[in-house]
Amino acid sequence: MDIMSADDEYGVVKFFRADLGYGFIYSDHGGNDIYLHRKQILPGTNLESGSRVKYELKHGAVNDKLWAKNVRSV
């Protein structure tokens, strides 16, 4: 059974450039796109545009922009 933590969010990959190691997620809640870095993708997760994902939402330390952590496919 998969239990969702209070920090879990859901969305869809807007695009992901594996060659550059980054992309963006459309959040199910709307608003600004969420930044996605390859280091935050959990092992065994393959991403492409349109992939449905679950992730933890974090704020950047410098610019307070939103980014995804512990990204995995759903």
DRENMARMI-141736 format. One record per residue (C-alpha): residue number from 1; x, y, z; chain. Coordinates in pm, 1 decimal. Example, Ala and Ser with C-alpha at 12.3 -4.5 7.8 and 13.67 -1.06 7.14 Angstrom:
! DRENMARMI-141736
PT    nr         c1         c2         c3   kette
PT     1     1230.0     -450.0      780.0       A
PT     2     1367.0     -106.0      714.0       A
***
This chain:
! DRENMARMI-141736
PT    nr         c1         c2         c3   kette
PT     1        0.0        0.0        0.0       A
PT     2      129.4      346.9      -90.6       A
PT     3       76.8      602.3      185.1       A
PT     4       90.4      969.8       91.8       A
PT     5      276.6     1196.3      332.1       A
PT     6      158.6     1547.5      410.4       A
PT     7      430.3     1682.7      179.5       A
PT     8      341.0     1472.4     -126.9       A
PT     9      216.0     1650.8     -437.1       A
PT    10      100.8     1519.0     -773.5       A
PT    11      146.9     1654.9    -1122.6       A
PT    12      240.6     1587.8    -1484.3       A
PT    13      582.8     1633.4    -1642.6       A
PT    14      567.7     1935.9    -1874.1       A
PT    15      902.0     1838.1    -2025.3       A
PT    16     1221.2     1668.3    -1914.8       A
PT    17     1555.4     1702.1    -2094.4       A
PT    18     1759.0     1399.0    -1986.4       A
PT    19     2059.5     1529.4    -2181.0       A
PT    20     2058.1     1850.0    -1974.3       A
PT    21     1926.7     1692.0    -1653.4       A
PT    22     1628.5     1914.6    -1584.3       A
PT    23     1264.7     1979.9    -1664.2       A
PT    24      939.3     2113.1    -1522.3       A
PT    25      621.7     1971.1    -1372.3       A
PT    26      266.2     2104.3    -1399.8       A
PT    27      121.6     2080.4    -1048.2       A
PT    28     -228.9     1938.2    -1003.9       A
PT    29     -293.4     2250.3     -791.9       A
PT    30     -204.7     2489.2    -1076.2       A
PT    31       20.5     2788.2    -1030.9       A
PT    32      380.5     2816.5    -1142.2       A
PT    33      568.0     2525.1    -1295.6       A
PT    34      779.8     2317.6    -1056.7       A
PT    35     1152.1     2281.3    -1136.8       A
PT    36     1278.9     1923.6    -1164.8       A
PT    37     1648.4     1824.1    -1147.2       A
PT    38     1773.8     1476.0    -1235.1       A
PT    39     1934.7     1433.0     -889.9       A
PT    40     1584.2     1441.7     -736.5       A
PT    41     1445.0     1153.3     -943.8       A
PT    42     1421.6      828.5     -748.4       A
PT    43     1586.0      515.0     -895.4       A
PT    44     1368.9      319.5    -1136.1       A
PT    45     1170.8      626.8    -1245.7       A
PT    46     1161.3      702.3    -1619.1       A
PT    47     1029.5     1045.6    -1709.9       A
PT    48      903.7     1193.6    -2033.0       A
PT    49      655.8     1465.7    -2123.7       A
PT    50      311.4     1371.5    -1996.0       A
PT    51      435.9     1131.2    -1725.0       A
PT    52      228.5     1137.6    -1406.4       A
PT    53      446.2     1189.7    -1097.9       A
PT    54      437.4     1219.5     -719.5       A
PT    55      692.8     1443.0     -548.6       A
PT    56      770.1     1655.5     -245.1       A
PT    57      745.8     2030.0     -296.2       A
PT    58     1036.4     2241.9     -171.1       A
PT    59     1130.9     2609.7     -184.9       A
PT    60     1472.8     2714.3     -315.1       A
PT    61     1711.4     2854.3      -54.6       A
PT    62     1825.3     3148.7     -268.6       A
PT    63     1532.8     3254.1     -486.1       A
PT    64     1239.9     3081.4     -308.9       A
PT    65     1126.8     2918.6     -635.0       A
PT    66      947.1     2585.4     -617.1       A
PT    67     1128.2     2261.7     -699.6       A
PT    68     1047.4     1891.9     -681.1       A
PT    69     1226.1     1645.4     -454.2       A
PT    70     1198.8     1262.3     -442.9       A
PT    71     1020.3     1246.7     -778.1       A
PT    72      866.7      910.9     -873.2       A
PT    73      620.0      779.7    -1129.1       A
PT    74      262.2      697.9    -1036.0       A
***
